[in-house]
Amino acid sequence: MFGWVDKIQKKIKELNRSVNVYKEETGNQALPTTAYINRAKKFIDKSLCLEARDVLLEACKISENDALVYKYLGICEEKLGNMPLAIEMFKKSAHINPQDKNIWYKLGMLQVNMKSFEDAESSFEEACKVTPVNTDVYTGWGMALLKQKKYSPALEKFSKAIQINRYNFSALLLASIAEIRLGNFNDAEDKLSFLMTANPTEGAAYEYANLCRQKGNFNEAIKYGEMSVSLNPYMLPAYMLLGEVNAAKFDYELSMKWFNEAEEHKLTNSILYVSWGNALVDLYRFEEAKLKYQSALLKDIESIDAQAGMALCCAETKDFDRMHDFVKFVEEKNGTFYAVEEAKGIAQLAYGNVDNAIEIFKSVLTKDPKRVFNYYRLAKCYAKIGKTDMVKDSYDKLLKINPLFAAGYLDYAKYLISLEDYKDAQRKLRKAEKLSPNNQEILNLLFYTCYILVKENLCEYNIKEAISIADKVENFEYPEFREDLERLLREIKED
């Protein structure tokens, strides 16, 4: 009989509860959207961004000019990965309330992430007007400039960030990067040394390694590169640095070790394979390098770096038709690469235009003295035109810089044999044999030079040494000379 009374009382309780919740969520009863914003914030805290967005869109129906609604819509869209829409929401919020202390900074950082660097500069400039003494704002502003390679103004912003907070480790790291780019190595080292003591991270260790590499201190570069990888086993730039530095030291095994580790960690992209290919080029292994550049192109067919590398590899492997295709691709993109210049030089040498080839190789060496295999190419050019002193000078320079290059010693020895300078050829071949003990061509030529020298200076020891070399050769090319030495040995013993 009194059921209707119970229903009314229940509705009154529900209404009171709703009013209490509304009051609790709004705080300021004059702002009806506040309840929606607070409810949305609770969803965001629980990573329920779709639900939060729905609530905020309802708030937009109540008021189209609430800066906070757009601000949190921007946060939702950013967390959902809708970056262009997030930027649009942040811009609306900033337009409605340009005095918000955080909105310009949020907008600027998102624009940096979206590579809208000039827009980011403007956003950080506005942020600085609202909060002129903010270390994070100056750090973000510097990042926008750094990404545009505006190193001096970037360093100025990072320096201001550090003045405000000397423990802003991000600003210190980024400042050191700008200083490295500007060639201020000592200042960069001071900052990186401090970071490695106060806040050692994989990024700081990598940049320290990069600095050491640029200063030519390869051992320290390897030390800090390994530290970076130990701090973060997925630090791809550190793996590439370690592979490249060991290649610069002409250590094939260690170089390949680091690239293989990166691949095992599934850090595979076009950049890794280009770096790997470049390292193999530095080790004068063009067939292997070609395979890595091909892997890079499978990841990114438009990679101009991989196309340039392929041009050089094709030239070195005498595939000149493909070389010209790759050169054309690079030049159409207005790319300038030493590898392309070297490819052209190799082609010129193959076509008999020796003077043009010499000019190209010398030009590259002038621009980048580290591209030492151009001495090797120059030696072959000078040999073609009979400039003996220049041939020897080129080989000597090559092997002084890269004393581990067995093929260089071998070709130098062949040239010396052609001059009948057997003693010097023998010295070069002995060095080549130490580097490549089972190389059949080296062993055959070493036996040949020993045979010639034995004939000039007969003694039992020299004959036995030459025969011992012949014993090591599987594909022996001088059986008649060995027989002659064995006959001489018997005659000496009989005497």
Secondary structure, DSSP 8 states (H G I E B T S, - for coil): --HHHHHHHHHHHHHHHHHHHHHHHHSSTT-TTHHHHHHHHHHHHTT-HHHHHHHHHHHHHH-S--HHHHHHHHHHHHHTT-HHHHHHHHHHHHHH-TT-TTHHHHHHHHHHHTT-HHHHHHHHHHHHHHSSS-HHHHHHHHHHHHHTT-HHHHHHHHHHHHHH-TT-HHHHHHHHHHHHHHT-HHHHHHHHHHHHHHS--HHHHHHHHHHHHHTT-HHHHHHHHHHHHHH-TT-HHHHHHHHHHHHHTT-HHHHHHHHHHHHHTT--SHHHHHHHHHHHHHTT-HHHHHHHHHHHHHH-TT-HHHHHHHHHHHHHTT-HHHHHHHHHHHHHTT---HHHHHHHHHHHHHTT-HHHHHHHHHHHHHH-TT-THHHHHHHHHHHHTT-HHHHHHHHHHHHHH-TT-HHHHHHHHHHHHHTT-HHHHHHHHHHHHHHSTT-HHHHHHHHHHHHHHHHHS--HHHHHHHHHHHHH-SS-S-HHHHHHHHHHHHHHHH-
